[in-house]
Amino acid sequence: MICAVYKSRLKADSYLFVEKRNEFERVPEQLMQMFGAPELVMIVPLDKRQHLGIADINKVKVELKEKGYYLQLPPPPINLLEEYKKEIGYSRD
């Protein structure tokens, strides 16, 4: 299985995986509007890879087959203050 990976010009660190280069027919119109004009990053042979950066390669394959696309969003930012509070056992209760 080969897929094309595009990055968003509007949403930082957001990537759209589609089954074939320049084929966005199965991607919802609203998603394409929010994503903006896609910029090709690479063509990836998924069968020859074991991982894809932060994306779960098995989930990518399943969603490509079922929906025709996979949207990778950046992880939420880590709240360092909250992490520190957990670490020291701080509680407002």
N, C-alpha and C positions, 0 to 999 in steps of 0.2 A: 504494500500500500504506500503510495506516494501522496504527499499533500503540499500545498502552498501555504506559506506563513506570511501574513501581512501585519505591519504595525500601523497603529492609529496616529494620525497627525493631530488629533484633538484630545485624546486621552493618553497621557503619559504611561508608558510601560504596559499598554494594552495590545494584545495580539489576537488576530483572527486566523484560524486554521480552516482552510477549505479543501475539498476533495481534489479540485483541479485548478490550475492557474486561471485567474480572471473569471471564475464561475461563482457568482454570488446569488444565483437564482433562489437557492434554498435558505439564504440568510434573510431574516425578517427586515422589511424596509425601515422600521423604526430603529433597529440596531444599526443598520448601515448609516442612517442619518446621524446617530450619536457617535458612531465610530469615525465618520468623516471619510475622506478619500483614502482608500487603503494604499499603503506603500509596500511593495513586495520586498521581503527580507530574504527569504530563501525557499528553495524547494527541498523537502525532506523525505527521504525514503524511510518510512516508519518501521518497516520490517527489519531493517538493518540496525536499528537503535534499541538500546535498553532503557534510556531515559531521555527526557526533554527538559532540561533546566528545572524550573519549578513546576512544570505541568506533569501530571500523571499520564504516562504514555498510553496505558490501557484505557483510561477515561477518554483521552483524545481519540483513540481508534473507535471506541463505542459511539461517541457522539458524532463523529464523522459519518459513520454508517447509518445511525438513526436519524440525525438531524441535518447532516450535510455540512455542518460547521462545528467548530469549538472555539469559544471565546475565553481567552486567558486574561484575567485582570490582575493587577498588582496586589500583593498581600496588603492587608490594612497596616497602617503604621503602628509601631509598638509604642505604648504609653510607658515611658521609662519610670515615671513617678509611681504609677500603679504597680509595675513590676517590682519596684523597690519596696513598696508598702507590703506586698505579698511576702517578699523575701525576709523582711524583719518582723512579720506577723502583726502588722498594724491593723487595727479594726476600729471603726467608729462606734461600735456597740458598747 
